[in-house]
Amino acid sequence: YVVLPQAVRVILPPIGNEFVALIKDSSLVSVLAVSDLTRRGREYMARTFLSFDTWIMVALCYLVLTLVSSRIVEFVEAKTRFER
């Protein structure tokens, strides 16, 4: 039998890594015509012709998203950590 709290402790780090990778890979979704941060940046750049500023802001948004989600995952992992 598998006890749920033990299973959560073991599976949490890989799930957290997948969550962060999903955020990072969301810029690739723009190729599939899904409106995301990268596409919005392109639309804004087309209207304002501020390419450098736009890409810096898009990169900073992705950086903030990944850093915050990484910290949340680290916090949850620390709360559920166990000794092996």
C-alpha positions in Angstrom: 0.0 0.0 0.0 1.1 3.5 -0.8 0.5 6.1 1.8 -0.5 9.4 0.2 1.7 11.8 2.2 4.8 9.7 1.4 3.9 9.6 -2.3 3.4 13.4 -2.4 6.8 14.0 -0.9 8.5 11.8 -3.5 6.5 13.2 -6.5 6.6 16.9 -5.6 10.1 17.8 -6.9 9.5 16.4 -10.4 6.0 18.0 -10.6 7.5 21.3 -9.5 10.2 21.1 -12.2 7.5 20.3 -14.8 5.5 23.3 -13.7 8.5 25.7 -14.1 9.4 24.1 -17.5 5.8 24.6 -18.6 6.0 28.3 -17.9 9.3 28.6 -19.7 8.0 26.6 -22.7 4.8 28.7 -22.9 6.6 31.1 -25.3 6.8 28.2 -27.8 3.0 28.0 -27.7 2.9 31.3 -29.6 3.9 29.3 -32.7 0.6 27.5 -32.4 -1.3 30.8 -32.5 -2.2 30.7 -28.8 -2.2 34.2 -27.3 0.4 34.4 -24.7 3.0 36.8 -23.4 5.3 36.5 -26.4 2.5 37.1 -28.8 1.2 40.1 -26.9 4.7 41.5 -27.0 4.9 41.1 -30.7 1.5 42.9 -31.1 2.7 45.7 -28.8 5.9 46.0 -30.7 4.0 46.2 -34.0 2.0 49.1 -32.7 4.7 51.1 -31.0 7.9 50.1 -32.8 9.7 49.7 -29.4 11.3 46.4 -30.1 14.1 46.4 -27.5 11.9 47.7 -24.7 9.2 45.3 -25.5 11.5 42.2 -25.5 13.1 43.4 -22.2 9.7 43.6 -20.6 8.6 40.2 -21.9 11.8 38.6 -20.7 11.4 40.2 -17.3 7.9 39.0 -17.0 9.0 35.4 -17.8 11.8 35.8 -15.3 9.5 36.9 -12.6 7.0 34.1 -13.4 9.7 31.4 -13.2 11.4 32.8 -10.1 8.2 33.1 -8.2 7.0 29.6 -9.2 10.4 28.2 -8.4 10.3 29.7 -4.9 6.8 28.4 -4.3 7.9 24.9 -5.3 10.9 25.2 -3.1 8.7 26.3 -0.2 6.3 23.4 -0.6 9.2 20.9 -1.0 10.8 22.2 2.2 7.5 21.8 4.0 7.1 18.2 2.8 10.8 17.2 3.0 11.7 13.9 4.7 14.9 12.1 5.5 15.9 9.2 3.3 
